[in-house]
Amino acid sequence: MEIWLWALIDIMAIVIIALLVKIHTLQKAVSEIENAFVDKLVTDTNTLIDISSNDKYMRHLANTINKELRKLRAERHRFQQGDLELKATITNISHDLRTPLTAICGYLDLLEKEEKSETVERYIEIIKDRSEMLILLTEELFRYSVTLSKENQMVRVPVTINHVLEESVAAFYTDLSERNIVPKIQIPEARIIRTLDRSALSRVFSNLLSNAIKYSDGDLDIALYETGEIIFTNTASGLNEIQVGKLFDRFFTVEAARKSTGLGLAIAKNLIEQMNGTISAKYDNNRLSICIIFPEN
């Protein structure tokens, strides 16, 4: 009796050990599939998932995932190609529009020097206004396409944010004065240095200042903090929370900014993200706040 009992115990022990080995093998296969899947999603490679396990169910799972990865890779390449073609098309169209628009504005200037009736003068003024708007949109389209096409080509160097911000505000002094806006600027004495593209940062500040001029009711607060946070705040009673949530969308404009192309903040967002920063907007008590954060490198 004891012999049979010990034999049964030995058999159970062998079965348990075999099950533990099987479970360990399956866990290893699952881990290999998980790690390989994450790697294939992040890196653009033609390699597929391969596992060391010979278990038919695990290999079937790996093969099924590989089929979906092939489809995903094909869709990604199709999207990337289409995106490149779209960027090139936008660049070409905006470039081709420049010459005829310049000619139209030139002839309008000549026409203004001729004798004409009040009705003709009014029509010419309308045409000129629309032409200037079209030129602005063309330029913004060109800049936006260039911004996207130069992704990962930024020249990153240590940049003192204080200096760039001060220069940008000074460059907009005339535009701010025309709107009777006297900005309240809070900049620390300590130099806030981040590794950024200086020209891109200057463009970001210019776009945000232009945005403030369009939407502000007559005030503007600019604060730079040692954490790398920059906040532009102004009263904008013509906006609402839904509109503020769409400010960074391409071509989004509101009635308060009829001469806006809707690309300025979209360009700013793209540039900031390329420099590993973040930008957000909030609206509280008719006050619009746009916050940029450049974390320490």
C-alpha positions in Angstrom: 0.0 0.0 0.0 2.8 2.4 0.9 4.5 1.6 -2.4 1.4 2.6 -4.4 1.0 5.8 -2.2 4.6 6.8 -2.8 4.3 6.0 -6.5 1.1 8.2 -6.7 3.0 11.0 -4.9 5.9 10.8 -7.3 3.5 10.9 -10.3 1.7 13.9 -8.9 5.0 15.6 -8.2 6.1 15.0 -11.8 2.8 16.3 -13.2 3.1 19.5 -11.0 6.7 20.1 -12.1 5.6 19.6 -15.7 2.7 22.1 -15.3 5.0 24.6 -13.6 7.5 24.3 -16.5 4.6 24.7 -19.0 3.3 27.7 -17.2 6.8 29.2 -17.1 7.2 28.6 -20.8 3.9 30.2 -21.6 4.6 33.2 -19.4 8.0 33.6 -21.2 6.2 33.4 -24.6 3.6 36.0 -23.5 6.4 38.3 -22.3 8.3 37.9 -25.6 5.1 38.7 -27.6 4.3 41.8 -25.4 7.9 43.2 -25.6 8.1 42.5 -29.3 4.7 44.0 -30.0 5.6 47.2 -28.2 8.9 47.4 -30.0 7.3 47.0 -33.4 4.8 49.7 -32.7 7.5 52.2 -31.7 10.2 51.4 -34.3 9.6 51.4 -38.1 11.0 48.0 -38.9 10.1 45.2 -41.3 10.9 42.5 -38.7 8.0 40.6 -37.2 7.3 39.0 -33.8 9.3 35.8 -33.2 9.1 33.7 -30.0 11.3 30.9 -28.6 8.3 28.8 -27.5 7.1 25.8 -29.7 3.7 25.9 -28.1 1.2 25.8 -31.0 -1.2 28.2 -29.3 1.4 30.8 -28.6 2.8 30.5 -32.1 -0.7 30.9 -33.5 -1.2 34.0 -31.4 2.2 35.4 -32.6 1.3 34.7 -36.2 -2.1 36.4 -35.8 -0.5 39.5 -34.4 2.1 39.5 -37.2 -0.8 39.6 -39.8 -2.3 42.6 -38.1 1.2 44.3 -37.8 1.6 43.9 -41.6 -1.7 45.6 -42.1 -0.9 48.4 -39.6 2.5 48.9 -41.3 1.0 49.2 -44.7 -1.6 51.7 -43.4 1.1 53.7 -41.7 3.3 53.9 -44.9 0.2 54.9 -46.9 -0.6 57.6 -44.4 3.0 58.9 -44.3 3.2 59.0 -48.1 -0.2 60.8 -48.3 0.9 63.2 -45.6 4.1 64.0 -47.5 2.2 64.5 -50.7 -0.2 66.8 -49.0 2.5 68.9 -47.5 4.3 69.2 -50.8 1.0 70.2 -52.5 0.3 72.9 -49.9 3.8 74.3 -50.3 3.5 74.3 -54.1 0.1 75.9 -54.2 1.0 78.6 -51.7 4.2 79.3 -53.7 2.3 79.4 -57.0 -0.3 81.8 -55.7 2.3 84.4 -54.6 3.2 85.7 -58.1 -0.4 86.4 -59.3 -1.4 87.9 -56.0 1.6 90.2 -56.0 0.6 91.3 -59.5 -3.0 91.9 -58.5 -1.9 94.1 -55.6 0.5 96.0 -57.9 -2.2 96.8 -60.4 -4.6 97.8 -57.6 -1.9 100.3 -56.4 -1.7 101.7 -60.0 -5.5 101.8 -60.3 -5.7 103.9 -57.1 -3.7 106.6 -58.7 -6.3 107.0 -61.5 -9.4 109.2 -61.5 -12.4 107.2 -60.4 -15.8 107.5 -58.9 -16.7 106.9 -55.2 -18.3 103.6 -56.1 -15.2 102.4 -58.0 -13.0 103.5 -55.0 -15.2 101.5 -52.7 -15.0 98.4 -54.9 -11.2 98.8 -55.2 -10.9 99.0 -51.4 -12.9 95.8 -51.0 -10.8 94.0 -53.6 -7.6 95.2 -52.0 -8.8 94.1 -48.5 -9.7 90.6 -49.8 -6.4 90.4 -51.7 -4.4 91.3 -48.6 -6.3 88.6 -46.7 -5.5 86.0 -49.4 -1.8 87.0 -49.3 -1.8 86.5 -45.5 -3.5 83.1 -45.9 -1.0 82.1 -48.6 2.0 83.1 -46.5 0.6 81.2 -43.4 -0.1 78.1 -45.6 3.5 78.2 -46.8 4.9 78.7 -43.3 2.8 75.9 -41.9 3.8 73.4 -44.6 7.5 74.4 -44.1 7.1 73.9 -40.4 5.8 70.4 -40.8 8.3 69.4 -43.5 11.2 70.6 -41.3 10.2 68.3 -38.4 13.2 66.8 -36.6 15.5 69.4 -38.4 15.5 72.0 -35.7 18.8 73.4 -34.5 18.7 73.0 -30.8 21.1 75.1 -28.7 21.0 76.5 -25.1 18.5 79.5 -25.4 17.8 82.1 -22.7 14.0 82.3 -22.8 14.1 85.7 -21.0 15.9 87.4 -23.9 13.8 85.9 -26.7 10.6 86.9 -24.9 11.8 90.4 -24.3 12.8 90.8 -28.0 9.5 89.5 -29.2 7.4 91.9 -27.0 9.6 94.8 -28.2 9.0 93.8 -31.8 5.3 94.0 -31.3 5.4 97.4 -29.5 3.8 99.3 -32.4 1.0 96.7 -32.9 0.2 96.7 -29.2 0.2 100.5 -29.0 -2.3 100.7 -31.9 -4.7 98.6 -29.8 -3.9 100.6 -26.6 -2.5 97.5 -25.0 0.2 98.0 -22.4 1.4 94.5 -21.5 2.3 93.7 -17.9 5.4 91.6 -18.1 6.8 89.4 -15.3 10.2 88.0 -16.1 12.6 86.7 -13.4 16.1 88.1 -13.1 17.5 84.5 -13.2 18.2 83.3 -16.7 15.8 80.6 -17.8 17.8 78.4 -20.2 16.5 75.5 -22.2 17.8 73.6 -25.2 15.5 74.9 -28.0 15.5 76.2 -31.5 15.8 80.0 -31.1 14.0 81.0 -34.3 11.2 78.6 -33.6 10.8 79.9 -30.1 10.7 83.5 -31.5 8.0 82.4 -34.0 6.0 80.9 -31.2 6.0 84.1 -29.1 5.2 86.2 -32.2 2.1 84.0 -33.0 0.9 84.2 -29.4 1.3 88.0 -29.3 -0.6 88.2 -32.6 -3.3 86.1 -31.1 -3.5 88.4 -28.0 -3.8 91.4 -30.3 -6.7 89.7 -32.1 -8.7 88.6 -29.1 -7.7 90.9 -26.2 -10.2 93.4 -24.9 -7.3 95.8 -24.2 -5.0 94.0 -21.7 -2.2 91.5 -21.7 -0.3 89.8 -18.9 2.9 87.8 -19.7 4.6 85.8 -17.0 7.8 83.7 -17.2 8.6 81.4 -14.3 11.8 79.7 -13.4 10.1 76.3 -14.0 10.1 77.1 -17.7 6.4 78.0 -17.7 5.2 81.0 -19.8 1.7 82.2 -19.5 -0.1 84.7 -21.8 -3.3 86.0 -20.2 -5.8 88.6 -21.5 -9.5 89.4 -21.2 -11.4 88.0 -24.2 -15.1 88.5 -23.7 -15.7 87.6 -27.4 -14.8 84.0 -26.8 -16.4 81.0 -25.0 -15.1 77.7 -23.6 -16.0 75.8 -26.8 -14.1 78.2 -29.0 -11.1 78.2 -26.7 -11.0 74.4 -26.9 -10.6 74.7 -30.7 -8.0 77.5 -30.7 -5.1 75.1 -31.7 -7.1 73.5 -34.5 -6.0 74.3 -38.1 -8.1 77.0 -39.8 -10.3 77.7 -36.8 -11.3 81.3 -36.6 -14.0 83.3 -34.7 -15.9 86.4 -35.6 -13.6 88.4 -33.2 -10.7 87.7 -35.5 -12.0 87.9 -39.0 -8.6 88.6 -40.5 -7.1 85.5 -38.9 -6.0 82.5 -41.0 -6.6 80.1 -38.2 -3.0 78.8 -38.6 -1.0 80.9 -36.1 -1.7 78.8 -33.0 -1.6 75.6 -34.9 1.9 76.5 -36.0 2.9 77.5 -32.5 1.6 74.1 -31.1 3.5 72.2 -33.7 6.8 74.0 -33.0 6.4 73.7 -29.3 5.8 70.0 -29.5 8.8 69.5 -31.8 10.9 71.2 -29.0 9.4 68.7 -26.4 7.2 71.4 -24.8 3.5 71.5 -24.2 0.9 74.2 -24.8 -2.6 74.5 -23.4 -5.4 77.0 -23.2 -8.1 77.7 -20.5 -10.9 80.2 -20.2 -12.2 81.4 -16.9 -14.3 84.6 -16.1 -13.7 86.0 -19.6 -10.0 85.6 -19.2 -8.0 83.6 -21.8 -4.8 82.0 -20.6 -2.4 80.2 -22.9 0.3 78.3 -21.0 3.5 77.0 -22.5 5.9 74.7 -20.5 9.4 73.8 -21.5 10.7 71.3 -18.9 14.3 71.1 -17.9 16.4 69.1 -20.2 
